[in-house]
């Protein structure tokens, strides 16, 4: 297995546990609510006839909820291993999955109209390198829509500790921000969907820059590949 074997084994173990906990299947109905909320949209009309990528998608079928795009693509460094384990589920998702490396996404420059990424960038070996690749494949004026877990201690599967400072330095200069929100990270246990409850429950306090929290941000790419 290429790259950080401990990290990849930890990620595969997580998905195996989810698969068996959900009855040898993957539940994905929650992605519609989450991805529309991240986008600050009420429906998927903004994706109509677009090329849409989800980077760090996992094997759960994160884009099944929308059929508006012209093309949907799941991108993940473990895509081939997911198919080895869960191919019977994934072939029914209705769109292709592409295996990336820790340095390159095998898609052309200025190719996609929309890139989603949800709790994936802290799993990468090098945040700046993968962020540059995401913006290489995104068209000028295209939408970047991201969910970032911030201020979390590094783990074998999440070697990056992302911070507001990193986002301000490496992401914000690349985009014209259209929407931004932050929330305290909820429990990931019983039920697992409570992770994002702070975005939907106004009684939960907003975090400080030092809390373990989640940042949602949407913005238009400013420049073509190479900064031109």
C-alpha positions in Angstrom: 0.0 0.0 0.0 1.6 3.3 -1.1 2.4 6.0 1.3 1.6 6.0 5.0 0.5 2.4 5.7 -0.6 3.1 9.3 -2.8 6.0 8.1 -4.4 4.0 5.3 -5.0 1.0 7.5 -6.7 3.2 10.1 -9.0 4.8 7.5 -9.9 1.4 6.0 -10.6 0.1 9.5 -13.0 3.0 10.1 -15.0 2.3 7.0 -15.1 -1.4 7.7 -16.6 -0.6 11.1 -19.2 1.7 9.5 -20.1 -0.8 6.9 -20.9 -3.6 9.4 -22.5 -1.2 11.9 -24.9 -0.1 9.1 -25.9 -3.6 8.1 -23.3 -4.3 5.4 -24.3 -1.2 3.5 -23.6 2.5 3.6 -26.2 5.1 4.6 -25.8 8.3 2.6 -29.1 10.1 2.8 -27.7 12.7 5.2 -25.3 14.1 2.5 -28.1 16.0 0.9 -28.8 18.1 4.0 -25.1 18.6 4.8 -23.9 19.5 1.3 -26.7 21.9 0.6 -26.1 23.5 4.0 -22.3 23.8 3.3 -23.2 25.4 0.0 -25.7 27.8 1.5 -28.3 26.5 -1.0 -31.9 25.3 -0.7 -31.7 22.8 -3.6 -29.2 21.4 -6.1 -30.1 23.7 -9.0 -26.7 25.4 -8.7 -25.1 22.0 -9.7 -27.2 21.7 -12.9 -25.1 20.6 -15.9 -21.9 21.1 -13.9 -18.9 18.8 -13.4 -18.8 18.1 -9.7 -16.0 16.5 -7.7 -16.0 15.3 -4.1 -12.4 15.1 -2.9 -11.7 12.6 -0.1 -15.1 11.1 -0.7 -14.7 7.8 1.0 -16.9 4.8 -0.2 -20.3 6.0 1.1 -21.8 7.5 -2.1 -21.6 11.2 -1.0 -22.9 12.5 -4.3 -25.8 10.0 -4.8 -28.2 12.6 -3.5 -27.9 14.9 -6.6 -28.5 14.0 -10.3 -28.4 17.6 -11.4 -24.7 17.6 -12.5 -23.5 16.7 -15.9 -20.8 14.6 -14.3 -20.1 13.5 -10.7 -16.7 12.2 -9.7 -15.6 10.8 -6.3 -11.9 11.3 -5.7 -10.0 9.4 -2.9 -6.5 8.2 -2.3 -8.0 4.8 -1.3 -10.6 4.5 -4.1 -9.1 1.2 -5.4 -9.0 -0.4 -1.9 -12.6 0.7 -1.3 -13.7 -1.1 -4.4 -11.9 -4.2 -3.3 -13.8 -4.1 0.0 -17.1 -2.5 -0.9 -17.4 -2.7 -4.7 -20.8 -4.3 -4.6 -22.2 -1.1 -2.9 -20.1 1.4 -4.9 -20.9 0.2 -8.4 -24.5 1.2 -7.7 -23.7 4.8 -6.9 -24.1 5.9 -10.5 -20.8 7.8 -11.0 -17.1 7.0 -11.3 -14.5 7.0 -8.5 -10.9 8.2 -9.2 -7.9 7.2 -7.2 -5.6 10.2 -6.4 -2.2 10.1 -4.8 -1.0 12.3 -1.9 0.4 14.7 -4.5 -1.8 14.5 -7.6 -5.4 14.3 -8.6 -5.5 12.6 -12.1 -7.9 15.1 -13.7 -7.0 17.9 -16.2 -6.4 21.4 -15.1 -9.4 23.8 -15.0 -11.7 20.8 -15.5 -14.3 20.9 -12.8 -17.0 23.4 -12.0 -17.5 22.5 -8.3 -15.3 20.8 -5.8 -16.6 19.6 -2.5 -14.4 18.4 0.3 -15.8 17.3 3.7 -13.6 16.4 6.6 -10.9 15.2 4.2 -8.1 17.7 4.1 -6.8 16.8 7.6 -6.4 13.3 6.3 -3.8 14.3 3.7 -0.1 14.1 4.2 0.4 17.7 3.0 -2.5 20.2 3.2 -0.8 22.8 1.0 0.0 20.3 -1.8 -3.4 18.8 -2.0 -5.1 22.2 -1.8 -3.0 23.3 -4.8 -4.1 20.2 -6.7 -7.8 20.9 -5.9 -7.5 24.4 -7.2 -5.5 23.2 -10.3 -8.5 21.0 -11.4 -11.1 23.7 -10.5 -12.1 26.2 -13.3 -11.6 29.9 -12.7 -14.9 31.1 -11.2 -15.7 27.6 -10.1 -17.0 26.9 -6.6 -14.9 25.5 -3.9 -17.1 24.2 -1.0 -15.2 22.8 2.0 -15.8 21.5 5.5 -12.7 21.6 7.7 -12.2 20.1 11.1 -10.0 22.6 13.0 -7.8 22.4 16.1 -8.0 18.7 16.3 -4.9 16.8 17.6 -3.2 14.7 14.9 -4.0 11.0 14.7 -2.7 8.2 12.5 -5.6 8.7 10.0 -5.6 12.5 10.4 -2.0 13.7 10.4 -2.8 17.3 9.8 -3.9 19.7 12.6 -5.7 22.4 10.6 -6.1 25.9 12.1 -7.7 29.2 11.3 -4.3 30.5 10.5 -3.6 27.8 7.9 -7.0 28.5 6.3 -6.3 32.2 6.2 -2.9 31.8 4.7 -3.4 29.0 2.2 -7.1 29.0 1.2 -8.6 32.5 1.5 -6.2 34.2 -1.0 -7.4 31.7 -3.7 -11.1 32.5 -3.5 -13.8 35.2 -3.4 -15.6 34.1 -0.3 -19.4 33.7 -0.8 -20.4 31.9 2.4 -18.7 31.0 5.7 -19.9 29.6 9.0 -18.3 27.8 12.0 -19.7 25.5 14.7 -18.5 23.5 17.7 -17.9 19.9 16.6 -20.6 17.6 18.0 -20.2 14.1 19.2 -19.4 11.4 16.6 -21.1 8.8 18.6 -24.8 7.7 19.0 -26.0 8.9 16.6 -23.0 9.7 14.3 -24.8 12.5 12.4 -24.5 14.8 15.5 -21.1 15.9 14.3 -22.6 18.9 12.5 -25.4 19.7 14.9 -23.9 23.1 15.8 -24.8 24.4 12.3 -28.5 23.5 12.7 -29.1 24.2 16.4 -28.9 27.9 17.2 -28.8 27.2 20.9 -25.3 25.8 20.7 -22.7 28.4 21.2 -20.4 29.5 18.4 -16.7 28.5 18.9 -13.7 30.6 19.5 -10.6 30.3 17.4 -9.2 27.9 20.0 -12.1 25.4 20.1 -12.2 22.1 18.3 -14.7 23.2 15.6 -15.8 22.8 12.0 -15.5 25.5 9.4 -17.7 25.6 6.3 -16.6 27.9 3.5 -17.6 28.4 -0.1 -15.8 30.6 -2.6 -15.2 31.2 -6.2 -11.7 30.4 -7.6 -9.9 33.6 -8.5 -7.3 32.5 -11.0 -6.6 29.9 -13.6 -3.9 27.2 -13.0 -0.6 28.9 -12.5 -2.1 32.0 -11.0 -2.8 33.6 -14.4 
